[in-house]
Amino acid sequence: MEKEDREGKQSEDLEPSRCNPTDVYDKHKYETSATEFVIEQMLYVLGGYILAPSPLPSDAINLWSCKDIEKTQSCEYCSCDRSEIAFPQVSVELFDRRIVFVSTKRACKDCYDILNLKKIKSAVENTLIGNPEGFERIRAQFAKVNRIENKEKVIQDLISIATSLNLILRYQYVLYQ
């Protein structure tokens, strides 16, 4: 059976008997890679900043971070004189669904409060109950390190992206050291 489309061209209707079973498989494959593409883009956006909220699950942070560091060494994000923690740097392998430890970077308390999603979300919650000082400090540090003027919208977008990725990484990816 043939139909005319909007431009007046003839096109065939797809009948179930004419569909190839592999078309369903290819569609599923496309949807999977489309999802991976979105995840890759989200990771790319977060990676475009010197300092941004990390989507790492808390068990990965606990496993790979190190608090026993030389505190007198400078922060590798903002260059302040005092570091608090060595925060894990990872590689996310989309095809294998793995999070692989790469190295650590020293972070001061202010930078760590931005990197650690639990801490930054807690600061946002405190803002909602009338205590905005913590989040204002985080926004100022974020803007200073990344040299951004419109800090408000950018940090909120990055928190949303990191939260979404955190859920995906927590439930669908395996940690590898």
Long-range contacts (C-beta under 8 A, 24 or more apart in sequence): 36-94, 36-95, 39-92, 39-94, 39-165, 39-168, 40-94, 42-161, 42-164, 42-165, 43-92, 43-165, 45-158, 45-161, 46-158, 46-161, 46-162, 46-165, 49-146, 49-158, 50-77, 50-145, 50-146, 51-77, 51-78, 51-111, 51-114, 51-115, 51-141, 51-142, 51-145, 51-146, 52-114, 52-115, 52-142, 52-146, 52-158, 52-162, 53-114, 53-115, 53-117, 53-120, 53-158, 53-159, 53-161, 53-162, 53-163, 54-87, 54-115, 54-116, 54-117, 54-162, 55-117, 55-161, 55-162, 55-163, 55-164, 55-165, 55-166, 55-168, 55-169, 56-88, 56-90, 56-99, 56-117, 56-166, 56-169, 57-99, 57-166, 57-169, 57-170, 57-175, 58-117, 58-118, 59-175, 60-88, 60-90, 60-99, 60-169, 60-175, 61-87, 61-88, 61-116, 63-88, 63-175, 63-177, 64-88, 64-90, 64-101, 64-104, 64-177, 65-104, 66-104, 69-106, 73-106, 74-106, 75-106, 75-107, 75-108, 75-111, 76-105, 76-106, 76-107, 77-105, 77-107, 77-108, 77-111, 77-145, 78-108, 78-110, 78-111, 78-141, 78-144, 78-145, 80-108, 80-110, 82-108, 83-107, 83-108, 84-108, 84-109, 84-112, 85-112, 87-112, 87-115, 92-169, 92-173, 97-172, 97-173, 97-174, 98-173, 98-174, 98-175, 98-176, 99-169, 99-173, 99-174, 99-175, 99-176, 100-176, 100-177, 101-175, 101-176, 101-177, 110-137, 110-138, 110-141, 111-141, 111-145, 113-137, 113-138, 113-141, 114-138, 114-141, 114-142, 117-159, 117-162, 117-163, 117-166, 120-159, 121-159, 121-163, 124-159
